[in-house]
Amino acid sequence: MKQKITKVHPKDNVMVALTDLQAGEGVTYKGETYKPIEYIPAKHKFAVTDLPEGTDIIMYGVLVGRTQSHIPVGGLLTITNIKHAASGFVTGTNHLDWQGPDTTKWENATFNGFHRANGDVGTANYWLVIPMVFCENRNIEVLQEALIKPLGYGRKKTYEIKAQQLINKIRTGSGIEEVLYTEIGSDTAQAGQDKLFPNVDGIKFLTHTGGCGGTRQDSTALCGLLAGYITHSNVAGATVLSLGCQNAEVKTLQEEIAKRTPDFNKPLYILDQQKVGLETDLMELAIRQTLAGLIQANEVTRKPAPLNKLVIGLECGGSDGFSGISANPAIGYTSDLLVSLGGSVILSEFPELCGVEQNLIDRCVDKSKAERFSSLVRAYSARAEEVGSGFYMNPSPGNIKDGLITDAIKSAGAAKKGGTSPVTDVLDYPEKVTKPGLNLLCTPGNDVESTTAEVGSGANVVLFTTGLGTPTGNPITPVIKIATNTKLYNRMSDIMDINTGTIVEGDETIEQAGERILDYIVKVASGEIEVSAVRHGQNDFIPWKRGVSL
């Protein structure tokens, strides 16, 4: 490691420890020596000047907290001596005069994707089976059991194999000690029989807890989200099960589909259980129609497409004190590269933009975008306050333990995922991305809800940074997992795809890592690399429920 400490922005009055620092240990940064007066764990911050009570804490060049008690030079910042604080924001007319990075290397680059009739290009080719309402979840699961293995989409389950070995030991008289400590095989999950439809990556069976019993607004939003998945570039067609009497009506789904794709022509089969009658008839009809749809889906093959057909979702979860130093700014540079190439990127998680709102407002291409962003943020924050919470309560215990001790510290680092390009559009959940460039999408900070929403808005690849480790994936879009530090990458190598700990260690610049990530994206988008979340069948899908249950 070439540096033991770093200052993220010249205006900062705190330093970040890149490794554990002992009290009194002299550490140098840009020719100046600093001495912590107490133990500073890696990823945490210490004061570089004397900070009396009430002093603003500046990091990433913005206000991220305020001292609750005096912190001497070299003192550790903790949840007891600082509290959350963030700058206010106003809607102005300032717009960013942006100079994008050099993209000469990728000017003629392409990826091999699935071309759709409306001009979108998918990075995968899936068939969807989805319910309009939670009452149909069991039927979805029955269809999954009936179709997955016979069609060749099943995988031999690693843990079924391991469990069976142990069960066999118990059958032959093994006791607790042998069950707990006897070595068992290390077989890994693998594909089952050959796929009947080789050009179809899989059938994805989604379930959820919505569609009825809540507000009409939540049901409409759910229909919009489902429409986003049905019209998604990674989806060839869908089978939809409706009970018939729920709030999330089929006509609303059809209206939402038309909003996103007016000339929609994918195969779509919608079955109403109350109209069909017998469950056996419903299941048989669903199986027949799904197989008919798969025959059509299999006719689509990969063909070259320009990189401007990529829509990249930017996500983080299990963040740590290195997230805003390595992985997030790295994918921020990737974002800038893609925007310069005419592609689209999505920055979401509005609670995790707390404290950097003004920067994003000033980057909006026109006043209407700035005003919409401001309005969505204020309304969301007010709703959180109404239920006795607030954006200041966003950091999880894991975040805090690893140095993200206020929401503004977490947010300032999280916002780095969006790079530096102008904000070309501001979307409310679950609206679709229609413009190239940086899009802001209103979602929760919950990583699965946010990833679900980004994909519903059109993301055909998601970049997901993590410092603590998380297995999150998505049913239809490859989620590339990016470790912020080498220790995590090595410890959880089975669920990580890319390591940016190289930045912390001084072996790679942010720009070099960002370019490496873009090259990786192209391979994933072309089907050349199967990311860990896909390999493990990580199909997380959680719609955002804003309203109350009725």
FIPA-764763 format. One line per field, with one value per residue (C-alpha): residue number from 1; residue in one letter; x, y, z. Coordinates in nm, 4 decimals. Example, Ala and Ser with C-alpha at 12.3 -4.5 7.8 and 13.67 -1.06 7.14 Angstrom:
BEGIN
n = [1  2]
res = [a  s]
x = [1.2300  1.3670]
y = [-0.4500  -0.1060]
z = [0.7800  0.7140]
***
This chain:
BEGIN
n = [1  2  3  4  5  6  7  8  9  10  11  12  13  14  15  16  17  18  19  20  21  22  23  24  25  26  27  28  29  30  31  32  33  34  35  36  37  38  39  40  41  42  43  44  45  46  47  48  49  50  51  52  53  54  55  56  57  58  59  60  61  62  63  64  65  66  67  68  69  70  71  72  73  74  75  76  77  78  79  80  81  82  83  84  85  86  87  88  89  90  91  92  93  94  95  96  97  98  99  100  101  102  103  104  105  106  107  108  109  110  111  112  113  114  115  116  117  118  119  120  121  122  123  124  125  126  127  128  129  130  131  132  133  134  135  136  137  138  139  140  141  142  143  144  145  146  147  148  149  150  151  152  153  154  155  156  157  158  159  160  161  162  163  164  165  166  167  168  169  170  171  172  173  174  175  176  177  178  179  180  181  182  183  184  185  186  187  188  189  190  191  192  193  194  195  196  197  198  199  200  201  202  203  204  205  206  207  208  209  210  211  212  213  214  215  216  217  218  219  220  221  222  223  224  225  226  227  228  229  230  231  232  233  234  235  236  237  238  239  240  241  242  243  244  245  246  247  248  249  250  251  252  253  254  255  256  257  258  259  260  261  262  263  264  265  266  267  268  269  270  271  272  273  274  275  276  277  278  279  280  281  282  283  284  285  286  287  288  289  290  291  292  293  294  295  296  297  298  299  300  301  302  303  304  305  306  307  308  309  310  311  312  313  314  315  316  317  318  319  320  321  322  323  324  325  326  327  328  329  330  331  332  333  334  335  336  337  338  339  340  341  342  343  344  345  346  347  348  349  350  351  352  353  354  355  356  357  358  359  360  361  362  363  364  365  366  367  368  369  370  371  372  373  374  375  376  377  378  379  380  381  382  383  384  385  386  387  388  389  390  391  392  393  394  395  396  397  398  399  400  401  402  403  404  405  406  407  408  409  410  411  412  413  414  415  416  417  418  419  420  421  422  423  424  425  426  427  428  429  430  431  432  433  434  435  436  437  438  439  440  441  442  443  444  445  446  447  448  449  450  451  452  453  454  455  456  457  458  459  460  461  462  463  464  465  466  467  468  469  470  471  472  473  474  475  476  477  478  479  480  481  482  483  484  485  486  487  488  489  490  491  492  493  494  495  496  497  498  499  500  501  502  503  504  505  506  507  508  509  510  511  512  513  514  515  516  517  518  519  520  521  522  523  524  525  526  527  528  529  530  531  532  533  534  535  536  537  538  539  540  541  542  543  544  545  546  547  548  549  550]
res = [m  k  q  k  i  t  k  v  h  p  k  d  n  v  m  v  a  l  t  d  l  q  a  g  e  g  v  t  y  k  g  e  t  y  k  p  i  e  y  i  p  a  k  h  k  f  a  v  t  d  l  p  e  g  t  d  i  i  m  y  g  v  l  v  g  r  t  q  s  h  i  p  v  g  g  l  l  t  i  t  n  i  k  h  a  a  s  g  f  v  t  g  t  n  h  l  d  w  q  g  p  d  t  t  k  w  e  n  a  t  f  n  g  f  h  r  a  n  g  d  v  g  t  a  n  y  w  l  v  i  p  m  v  f  c  e  n  r  n  i  e  v  l  q  e  a  l  i  k  p  l  g  y  g  r  k  k  t  y  e  i  k  a  q  q  l  i  n  k  i  r  t  g  s  g  i  e  e  v  l  y  t  e  i  g  s  d  t  a  q  a  g  q  d  k  l  f  p  n  v  d  g  i  k  f  l  t  h  t  g  g  c  g  g  t  r  q  d  s  t  a  l  c  g  l  l  a  g  y  i  t  h  s  n  v  a  g  a  t  v  l  s  l  g  c  q  n  a  e  v  k  t  l  q  e  e  i  a  k  r  t  p  d  f  n  k  p  l  y  i  l  d  q  q  k  v  g  l  e  t  d  l  m  e  l  a  i  r  q  t  l  a  g  l  i  q  a  n  e  v  t  r  k  p  a  p  l  n  k  l  v  i  g  l  e  c  g  g  s  d  g  f  s  g  i  s  a  n  p  a  i  g  y  t  s  d  l  l  v  s  l  g  g  s  v  i  l  s  e  f  p  e  l  c  g  v  e  q  n  l  i  d  r  c  v  d  k  s  k  a  e  r  f  s  s  l  v  r  a  y  s  a  r  a  e  e  v  g  s  g  f  y  m  n  p  s  p  g  n  i  k  d  g  l  i  t  d  a  i  k  s  a  g  a  a  k  k  g  g  t  s  p  v  t  d  v  l  d  y  p  e  k  v  t  k  p  g  l  n  l  l  c  t  p  g  n  d  v  e  s  t  t  a  e  v  g  s  g  a  n  v  v  l  f  t  t  g  l  g  t  p  t  g  n  p  i  t  p  v  i  k  i  a  t  n  t  k  l  y  n  r  m  s  d  i  m  d  i  n  t  g  t  i  v  e  g  d  e  t  i  e  q  a  g  e  r  i  l  d  y  i  v  k  v  a  s  g  e  i  e  v  s  a  v  r  h  g  q  n  d  f  i  p  w  k  r  g  v  s  l]
x = [0.0000  0.1556  -0.0571  -0.1941  -0.4268  -0.6045  -0.7984  -1.0895  -1.1258  -0.8865  -1.1509  -1.1953  -1.1062  -1.0917  -0.8566  -0.9535  -0.7478  -0.6719  -0.5354  -0.5478  -0.3512  -0.2057  -0.2049  0.0991  0.1852  0.3226  0.1619  0.2375  0.0111  0.1396  0.4498  0.2686  0.2812  -0.0197  -0.0299  -0.3554  -0.3935  -0.5890  -0.6422  -0.8091  -0.9609  -0.9254  -1.2041  -1.2690  -1.1884  -0.9811  -0.9615  -0.6812  -0.7488  -0.8891  -1.2701  -1.4568  -1.8170  -2.0520  -1.7892  -1.8913  -1.7405  -1.6401  -1.5762  -1.5956  -1.5934  -1.9446  -2.1030  -2.1438  -2.1876  -2.1364  -1.9387  -2.1361  -1.8256  -1.4690  -1.2537  -0.8802  -0.6375  -0.5871  -0.9079  -1.1439  -1.4857  -1.7612  -2.1391  -2.1067  -1.8919  -2.0552  -2.4126  -2.5752  -2.5840  -2.6210  -2.6360  -2.9682  -3.0448  -3.2273  -3.3390  -3.1383  -3.0538  -2.6907  -2.6047  -2.2867  -2.0507  -1.9270  -1.6280  -1.6583  -1.3647  -1.1768  -1.3732  -1.1589  -1.0931  -1.4648  -1.5804  -1.6528  -1.7096  -2.0201  -2.1801  -2.3809  -2.7360  -3.0975  -3.2596  -3.6259  -3.8837  -3.8937  -3.5187  -3.4094  -3.1329  -3.1224  -2.8206  -3.0199  -3.3308  -3.5792  -3.9417  -4.1393  -4.4168  -4.5655  -4.8730  -5.0924  -5.1620  -5.0124  -5.3089  -5.1500  -4.8070  -4.8761  -4.9799  -4.6600  -4.4606  -4.6514  -4.5687  -4.2046  -4.1906  -4.3602  -4.1358  -3.7857  -3.6276  -3.8078  -3.6949  -3.3335  -3.3138  -3.2659  -2.9327  -2.8034  -2.8072  -2.4765  -2.6432  -2.8872  -2.5833  -2.4112  -2.7276  -2.7879  -2.4383  -2.5017  -2.8486  -2.6984  -2.4505  -2.7365  -2.9187  -2.6113  -2.5803  -2.3586  -2.3985  -2.3819  -2.0027  -1.9759  -2.2576  -2.0980  -1.7362  -1.6999  -1.5677  -1.8177  -1.7890  -1.7316  -1.9560  -2.0744  -2.4052  -2.4144  -2.6595  -2.8915  -2.9874  -2.9500  -3.1892  -3.4771  -3.4603  -3.0877  -3.1479  -3.3609  -3.1529  -3.4278  -3.7825  -3.8147  -4.1024  -4.1615  -4.3716  -4.4591  -4.6878  -4.8791  -5.1704  -5.4493  -5.5209  -5.3203  -5.3749  -5.4819  -5.1624  -4.9497  -5.1423  -5.0960  -4.7252  -4.7025  -4.8672  -4.6125  -4.3245  -4.4573  -4.5067  -4.1456  -4.0344  -4.2635  -4.1448  -3.7817  -3.5164  -3.4025  -3.7517  -3.8918  -4.2474  -4.4542  -4.7267  -4.9383  -5.1720  -5.4587  -5.7117  -5.9657  -6.0909  -5.7709  -5.6839  -5.4035  -5.6318  -5.5280  -5.6491  -5.4113  -5.1227  -5.2116  -5.2249  -4.8821  -4.7405  -4.8761  -4.7133  -4.3732  -4.4077  -4.7034  -4.6395  -4.5857  -4.5771  -4.4086  -4.6013  -4.8069  -5.0533  -5.2848  -5.4999  -5.7825  -5.8350  -6.1902  -6.2844  -6.1040  -6.2536  -6.0806  -5.7243  -5.6302  -5.7592  -5.5691  -5.2414  -5.2741  -5.3535  -5.0620  -4.8234  -4.9431  -4.9210  -4.5831  -4.4363  -4.5836  -4.4217  -4.0856  -4.0902  -4.1169  -3.8575  -3.6073  -3.6127  -3.4247  -3.0440  -2.7600  -2.6382  -2.3922  -2.5214  -2.3509  -2.2720  -2.5311  -2.7915  -2.6653  -2.8691  -2.6641  -2.8161  -2.5868  -2.6392  -2.4666  -2.5386  -2.3451  -2.1400  -1.8225  -1.5759  -1.3987  -1.7130  -1.6855  -1.3097  -1.2739  -1.5740  -1.8237  -1.5970  -1.4705  -1.8185  -1.8785  -1.6008  -1.7537  -2.0812  -1.9123  -1.7565  -2.0903  -2.2705  -2.0021  -2.0746  -2.4467  -2.5637  -2.7887  -2.7145  -2.9502  -2.8644  -3.1344  -3.1639  -3.2801  -3.2238  -2.8582  -2.8272  -2.8724  -2.6216  -2.5323  -2.8687  -2.7315  -2.4585  -2.7141  -2.9536  -2.6748  -2.6021  -2.9606  -2.9875  -3.2877  -3.4869  -3.7811  -3.5531  -3.4025  -3.7455  -3.8732  -3.5728  -3.6106  -3.9835  -3.9377  -3.6611  -3.8560  -4.1772  -3.9945  -3.8096  -4.1344  -4.3039  -4.0142  -4.0368  -4.4139  -4.3593  -4.0951  -3.7887  -3.5744  -3.2897  -3.0506  -3.1458  -3.0390  -2.6968  -2.7220  -2.5263  -2.2842  -2.2356  -2.1637  -1.9191  -1.7238  -1.6976  -2.0222  -2.1439  -2.3816  -2.6202  -2.4416  -2.1041  -2.2685  -2.4558  -2.1601  -1.9749  -2.2797  -2.3414  -1.9983  -2.1583  -2.3232  -1.9951  -1.9826  -2.2058  -2.5178  -2.8513  -3.0595  -3.3794  -3.5470  -3.7886  -4.0350  -4.0811  -4.1538  -4.1091  -3.8997  -3.5689  -3.6222  -3.3228  -2.9510  -2.7272  -2.7542  -3.1078  -3.2085  -3.4736  -3.6651  -3.6325  -3.5627  -3.2107  -3.2969  -3.0704  -3.3118  -3.6065  -3.3805  -3.2279  -3.5771  -3.6831  -3.3776  -3.4394  -3.8092  -3.6981  -3.4907  -3.1449  -3.0061  -2.6901  -2.6541  -2.3257  -2.3523  -2.0766  -2.0321  -1.7770  -1.9254  -2.0566  -2.4079  -2.5429  -2.8111  -2.9113  -3.2069  -3.4271  -3.3710  -3.0677  -2.7090  -2.5922  -2.2138  -2.0839  -1.7902  -1.5876  -1.4513  -1.1586  -0.9362  -1.0003  -1.3714  -1.3044  -1.0881  -1.3119  -1.6347  -1.4892  -1.7815  -2.0272  -1.7924  -1.7096  -1.4684  -1.2185  -1.1501  -0.9395  -0.6552  -0.7424  -0.7089  -0.3780  -0.2416  -0.2020  -0.4672  -0.6257  -0.9994  -0.9897  -0.8075  -1.0571  -1.3494  -1.2161  -1.1612  -1.5213  -1.6561  -1.4630  -1.6129  -1.9643  -1.9267  -1.8379  -2.1286  -2.3702  -2.2531  -2.3176  -1.9463  -1.9324  -2.1888  -2.1829  -2.1939  -2.5527  -2.6766  -2.4642  -2.6153  -2.9724  -3.0044  -3.3456  -3.4297  -3.7483  -3.9124  -4.1568  -4.1569  -4.4742  -4.5143  -4.8626  -5.0379  -5.2301  -5.6071]
y = [0.0000  0.3274  0.5508  0.4865  0.7879  1.0046  1.3282  1.2974  1.6706  1.9637  2.1436  1.8475  1.8864  1.5098  1.2392  0.8797  0.5885  0.3384  0.0920  0.0559  0.3367  0.3204  0.6123  0.8297  0.6667  0.9238  0.9021  1.1228  1.2596  1.4901  1.5773  1.6574  1.4309  1.3548  1.1756  1.0169  1.0527  0.7270  0.4058  0.4763  0.1683  0.1399  0.3236  0.5631  0.9352  1.1547  1.5323  1.7174  2.0394  2.1202  2.0874  2.2617  2.1698  2.2929  2.2825  2.1768  1.8484  1.8745  1.5651  1.5259  1.9063  1.9193  1.9398  1.5848  1.6423  1.8716  1.8113  1.7426  1.7732  1.8918  1.6712  1.7460  1.7136  1.3426  1.2445  0.9768  1.0774  0.8672  0.8570  1.0180  1.3183  1.4146  1.4241  1.4327  1.7679  1.8528  2.1668  2.3051  2.3435  2.5816  2.5563  2.7876  2.8123  2.6999  2.4284  2.2318  2.3064  1.9508  1.8102  1.4315  1.1886  1.0588  0.7688  0.7088  0.3497  0.2630  0.4738  0.1716  -0.0782  -0.2985  -0.5634  -0.8625  -0.8143  -0.9043  -0.6462  -0.5622  -0.4196  -0.0819  -0.0268  -0.1343  -0.3931  -0.6472  -0.7979  -1.1160  -1.2949  -1.4070  -1.5147  -1.3797  -1.5439  -1.2897  -1.2378  -0.9295  -0.9926  -1.1922  -1.4335  -1.5866  -1.6477  -2.0160  -2.0707  -1.9013  -2.1404  -2.4397  -2.3300  -2.2893  -2.6440  -2.7749  -2.6002  -2.5240  -2.8683  -3.0192  -2.7239  -2.7595  -2.4459  -2.6252  -2.6435  -2.9203  -2.7529  -2.7475  -2.7500  -3.0277  -3.2409  -3.1464  -3.1979  -3.5386  -3.6526  -3.5590  -3.7138  -4.0373  -4.0319  -3.9943  -4.2862  -4.5020  -4.4106  -4.1004  -3.8797  -3.5048  -3.4815  -3.6472  -3.4341  -3.1122  -3.1801  -3.4559  -3.3244  -3.3449  -3.3012  -2.9636  -3.0153  -2.6852  -2.5919  -2.6745  -2.6616  -2.9546  -3.1084  -2.9249  -2.6341  -2.6949  -2.3275  -2.2401  -1.8728  -1.8155  -1.7494  -1.8640  -1.8328  -1.6032  -1.6526  -1.3380  -1.3170  -1.0167  -0.9092  -0.6332  -0.5829  -0.5484  -0.4370  -0.1166  0.2187  0.2511  0.4505  0.1548  -0.0794  0.1577  0.1851  -0.1947  -0.2152  0.0358  -0.1673  -0.4923  -0.3132  -0.1988  -0.5604  -0.6891  -0.4196  -0.4499  -0.5076  -0.8244  -0.9796  -1.1631  -1.1984  -1.2825  -1.4936  -1.2976  -1.4513  -1.2400  -1.3419  -1.1003  -0.8867  -0.7164  -0.3462  -0.3964  -0.4365  -0.5874  -0.2784  -0.0662  -0.2964  -0.2688  0.1111  0.1164  -0.1091  0.1263  0.4252  0.2594  0.0900  0.2214  -0.0356  -0.3266  -0.6544  -0.9086  -1.2279  -1.1613  -1.4046  -1.2796  -1.5330  -1.4483  -1.7304  -1.6281  -1.6340  -1.9598  -2.1422  -2.4656  -2.4365  -2.7350  -2.5548  -2.2371  -2.4232  -2.6218  -2.3089  -2.1217  -2.4055  -2.4263  -2.0516  -2.0183  -2.2924  -2.1238  -1.7967  -1.9647  -2.0976  -1.7362  -1.6100  -1.8678  -1.7134  -1.4046  -1.4253  -1.1976  -0.9374  -0.6453  -0.3198  0.0129  0.0897  0.3696  0.0932  0.0197  0.1469  0.1093  0.1064  0.2384  0.0744  0.0166  -0.1972  -0.3052  0.0129  0.0788  0.3597  0.2794  0.2844  0.6558  0.6320  0.3319  0.1537  0.4413  0.6960  0.4164  0.3386  0.7143  0.7365  0.4400  0.6348  0.9383  0.7205  0.5661  0.9017  1.0370  0.7402  0.8243  0.5669  0.6068  0.5676  0.5669  0.7072  0.6302  0.5906  0.9461  0.9159  0.8553  1.1832  1.3806  1.6652  1.6600  1.7814  2.1220  1.9691  1.7587  2.0526  2.2621  1.9816  1.9607  2.0544  2.2803  2.4400  2.1978  1.9019  2.0826  2.1699  1.8163  1.6712  1.9244  1.8515  1.4725  1.4939  1.7307  1.5254  1.2007  1.3532  1.4936  1.1514  0.9988  1.2663  1.2122  0.8521  0.9506  0.8774  1.0741  1.0480  1.0936  0.7399  0.5781  0.4347  0.0723  -0.0666  -0.2214  0.1133  0.2861  0.0179  0.0680  0.4466  0.5789  0.7387  0.9996  0.9858  1.2755  1.0938  0.7877  0.9957  1.2046  0.8838  0.7140  1.0053  0.9468  0.6617  0.9247  1.0671  1.4304  1.4484  1.6692  1.5401  1.4938  1.3679  1.3198  1.0292  0.9254  0.5560  0.3546  0.5737  0.4550  0.6014  0.7665  0.9995  0.9305  1.0679  1.0703  1.0003  1.0503  0.7984  0.8390  0.5150  0.4125  0.3538  -0.0147  -0.1807  -0.4530  -0.2151  0.0286  -0.2346  -0.3679  -0.0144  0.0612  -0.2508  -0.1623  0.1725  -0.0008  -0.0854  -0.3754  -0.3973  -0.2973  -0.2030  -0.2826  -0.1693  -0.3187  -0.2907  -0.5388  -0.7959  -0.8729  -1.1430  -0.9237  -0.9887  -0.9379  -1.1802  -1.0353  -0.8036  -0.9039  -0.7351  -0.6898  -0.6981  -0.4670  -0.4952  -0.1728  -0.3502  -0.6489  -0.8127  -0.8415  -0.9538  -1.2424  -1.3344  -1.3489  -1.4279  -1.6535  -1.3604  -1.0837  -1.0029  -0.7077  -0.5746  -0.2012  -0.2396  -0.1760  0.1948  0.1991  0.0138  0.2632  0.0089  0.1610  0.5010  0.5668  0.6274  0.3010  0.1064  0.2809  0.1841  -0.1755  -0.1892  -0.0664  -0.3405  -0.5930  -0.4562  -0.5115  -0.8784  -0.9279  -0.7537  -0.9842  -1.2988  -1.3815  -1.3627  -1.5031  -1.2815  -1.4314  -1.3203  -1.5035  -1.8074  -1.8306  -1.7702  -1.4518  -1.3292  -1.0535  -0.8625  -0.6234  -0.3575  -0.0291  0.0156  0.3820  0.3821  0.2204  -0.1061  -0.0685]
z = [0.0000  -0.1140  0.1108  0.4581  0.4581  0.2049  0.1842  -0.0586  -0.1372  -0.0771  0.1341  0.3727  0.7417  0.7966  0.6739  0.5843  0.7186  0.4414  0.6954  1.0737  1.2400  1.5886  1.8335  1.7771  1.4452  1.2021  0.8575  0.5593  0.2897  0.0150  0.2150  0.5405  0.8468  1.0655  1.4031  1.5248  1.9013  1.9266  1.7341  1.3958  1.2284  0.8524  0.6636  0.9540  0.9717  1.1996  1.2394  1.0618  1.2529  1.5949  1.5741  1.8620  1.9405  1.6668  1.3915  1.0424  0.9217  0.5557  0.3421  -0.0372  -0.0224  0.1276  0.4731  0.6090  0.9826  1.2805  1.5979  1.9161  2.1298  2.0855  1.8598  1.8869  1.5967  1.5254  1.7072  1.5722  1.4398  1.5998  1.6294  1.9731  1.8839  1.5534  1.4291  1.0876  0.9097  0.5415  0.3338  0.2183  -0.1495  -0.3789  -0.7382  -0.9588  -1.3250  -1.3128  -1.5621  -1.5965  -1.8834  -1.9069  -2.0900  -2.1163  -2.0986  -2.4012  -2.5541  -2.8634  -2.7544  -2.7726  -3.0686  -3.2879  -3.0074  -3.0065  -2.7908  -2.9093  -2.7895  -2.8578  -3.0851  -3.0160  -3.2549  -3.0752  -3.1193  -2.7714  -2.7401  -2.4593  -2.2909  -2.2208  -2.3484  -2.0826  -2.0644  -1.7675  -1.5670  -1.3266  -1.1047  -1.0995  -0.7324  -0.4450  -0.4566  -0.7675  -0.6110  -0.5473  -0.9072  -1.0214  -0.8041  -0.9435  -1.2970  -1.2026  -1.0667  -1.3816  -1.6362  -1.5096  -1.5051  -1.8080  -2.0216  -1.9070  -1.6936  -1.3645  -1.1896  -0.9708  -0.6332  -0.4473  -0.1081  -0.1956  -0.2774  0.0482  0.2538  0.0945  0.1914  0.5530  0.5529  0.4242  0.7141  0.9631  0.7979  0.8520  1.2207  1.2315  1.5359  1.6024  1.5957  1.2553  1.1142  1.2368  1.1504  0.8878  0.5574  0.2732  -0.1032  -0.2660  -0.5695  -0.7181  -0.8755  -1.2448  -1.5302  -1.5732  -1.9072  -2.2374  -2.2866  -2.5257  -2.6277  -2.6570  -2.7428  -2.4323  -2.1216  -1.8894  -1.7602  -1.4617  -1.2196  -1.0148  -0.7001  -0.4853  -0.2003  -0.3809  -0.6154  -0.3590  -0.0046  -0.0368  -0.1982  -0.5601  -0.6167  -0.5068  -0.7360  -1.0291  -0.9513  -0.9382  -1.2810  -1.4070  -1.2652  -1.4151  -1.7466  -1.7237  -1.6915  -1.9682  -2.2129  -2.0996  -2.3644  -2.1823  -2.2018  -2.5059  -2.3732  -2.0681  -1.9142  -1.6653  -1.4073  -1.2731  -1.0096  -1.1539  -0.8657  -0.7444  -0.7375  -0.9893  -1.2885  -1.6195  -1.8048  -1.5958  -1.6841  -2.0524  -2.0270  -1.8614  -2.1328  -2.4000  -2.2246  -2.2475  -2.5868  -2.7934  -3.0687  -2.8287  -3.0200  -2.7932  -2.7194  -2.4054  -2.2500  -1.9722  -1.7878  -1.5451  -1.2954  -1.2044  -1.5729  -1.6579  -1.3599  -1.2636  -1.1447  -1.3588  -1.6679  -1.5712  -1.5246  -1.8450  -2.0454  -1.8876  -1.9730  -2.3332  -2.3897  -2.2196  -2.4393  -2.7479  -2.6394  -2.5810  -2.9378  -3.0572  -2.8072  -2.9294  -3.2778  -3.1515  -3.1615  -3.0566  -3.3078  -3.2814  -3.1319  -3.0491  -2.6860  -2.6822  -2.6487  -2.2976  -2.0029  -1.6850  -1.3376  -1.0625  -0.7254  -0.3918  -0.0892  0.2171  0.1730  0.3706  0.4283  0.1018  -0.1171  -0.1920  -0.2476  -0.4786  -0.6324  -0.6478  -0.8188  -1.0470  -1.1781  -1.1834  -1.4402  -1.6245  -1.6250  -1.7757  -2.0470  -2.1357  -2.1364  -2.3721  -2.6007  -2.6077  -2.3553  -2.0503  -1.6795  -1.3805  -1.0362  -0.7790  -0.3972  -0.3193  0.0596  -0.0276  -0.2162  0.1048  0.1161  -0.2537  -0.3843  -0.4783  -0.6919  -0.8803  -0.9153  -1.0652  -1.3115  -1.4425  -1.8110  -1.7528  -1.4735  -1.5033  -1.4273  -1.1299  -0.9932  -1.0323  -0.8511  -0.5712  -0.5415  -0.5293  -0.2681  -0.0421  -0.0662  0.0078  0.3029  0.4427  0.4248  0.6143  0.8825  0.9152  1.0274  1.2820  1.0702  0.8277  0.5823  0.8752  0.9899  0.6619  0.7603  0.8771  1.1753  0.9248  0.7493  1.0804  1.1951  0.8727  0.8903  0.7372  1.0580  0.9132  0.6193  0.4542  0.4663  0.3153  0.0587  -0.0546  -0.1365  -0.2883  -0.5260  -0.6796  -0.8763  -1.0982  -1.2230  -1.3339  -1.6421  -1.6737  -1.5423  -1.8566  -1.6911  -1.3528  -1.3134  -1.0470  -0.9717  -1.1908  -1.5011  -1.7964  -1.9120  -2.2512  -2.2734  -2.3045  -2.0327  -1.6529  -1.5267  -1.1616  -1.0499  -0.7219  -0.5244  -0.1647  -0.0390  0.0081  -0.2456  -0.3637  -0.4010  -0.5843  -0.8149  -0.8892  -0.9837  -1.1984  -1.4039  -1.4317  -1.5740  -1.8396  -1.6996  -1.9035  -1.6883  -1.3214  -1.1532  -0.7818  -0.5461  -0.2001  0.0773  0.3237  0.0738  -0.0468  -0.2815  -0.4436  -0.8059  -1.0393  -1.2351  -1.5848  -1.5744  -1.4957  -1.1746  -1.1723  -0.8138  -0.7479  -0.4274  -0.2771  -0.1132  -0.1852  0.1511  0.0717  -0.2863  -0.1610  0.1334  -0.0725  -0.4143  -0.5053  -0.5161  -0.6356  -1.0001  -0.9916  -0.7366  -0.7011  -0.3890  -0.6310  -0.6082  -0.2280  -0.2559  -0.5086  -0.7899  -1.0173  -1.0717  -1.0626  -1.4375  -1.5096  -1.2997  -1.4711  -1.8132  -1.6988  -1.5758  -1.9114  -2.0930  -1.8505  -1.9120  -2.2864  -2.2280  -1.9876  -2.2254  -2.5055  -2.3011  -2.2818  -1.9002  -1.6572  -1.3485  -1.0010  -0.9279  -1.2401  -1.1649  -0.8163  -0.9363  -0.7285  -0.8485  -0.6005  -0.6835  -0.4348  -0.5608  -0.3679  -0.1624  -0.0766  0.0749  0.3695  0.3759  0.3743]
***
